[in-house]
Amino acid sequence: MSQNIVWHEHNIDKARRAEQNKQKPLAIWFTGLSGSGKSTLAGLLEQKLQAEGKHTYLLDGDNVRHGLCGDLGFSDKDRVENIRRISEVVKLFVDAGQIVLTAFISPFKADRAFCRDLLDESEFVEVYVDVPLEICEQRDPKGLYKKARAGDIKHFTGIDSPYEAPESPEIHLQVNDESPESVTEKLYEQLLEKGFI
């Protein structure tokens, strides 16, 4: 961290922003393998929350790598830095009184814990989109598994780079043949039942 920098407190704080937005600030962190459906589910959930008047923002892994994290590759070191940057952005959105949804593989437990630790205990919801590797490979919507198996992509999660599954996520979605819309409804119901939204 740079020296000679002092945090400046402002009169408008997170509680006041949340009150104005009439919602609890929250980070809903989707994690799972490539092809598990994280982005689809996060997008559908955001649409549902928006329809109910919630103030939301969706951060998607690929989209963020076009700008904020465009200088990073996919080595373990770069993946850690990618999630560190995202975590700081998530913290800002929560401080702004928003519900921020994220869709990142975020393969390492320590990195997801880093984001959790930046927020208050009730502000972080880890959603594990649990789809077996073989199903994700069959889906392969971007053709990335095929490239990874051919050796064209190095450090690909699930192939030659590990994925550390959450041990106790707030919400564990074991997705089989259900439609994304049906899974989103179940997710929404769990968020309501557990008092997150």
Secondary structure, DSSP 8 states (H G I E B T S, - for coil): --SS------SS-HHHHHHHHTS--EEEEEE--TTSSHHHHHHHHHHHHHHTT--EEEEEHHHHTTTTTTT--SSHHHHHHHHHHHHHHHHHHHHTT-EEEEE-----HHHHHHHHHHS-GGGEEEEEEE--HHHHHHH-TTSHHHHHHTTSSSS-BTTTB-----SS-SEEEE-SS--HHHHHHHHHHHHHHTT--
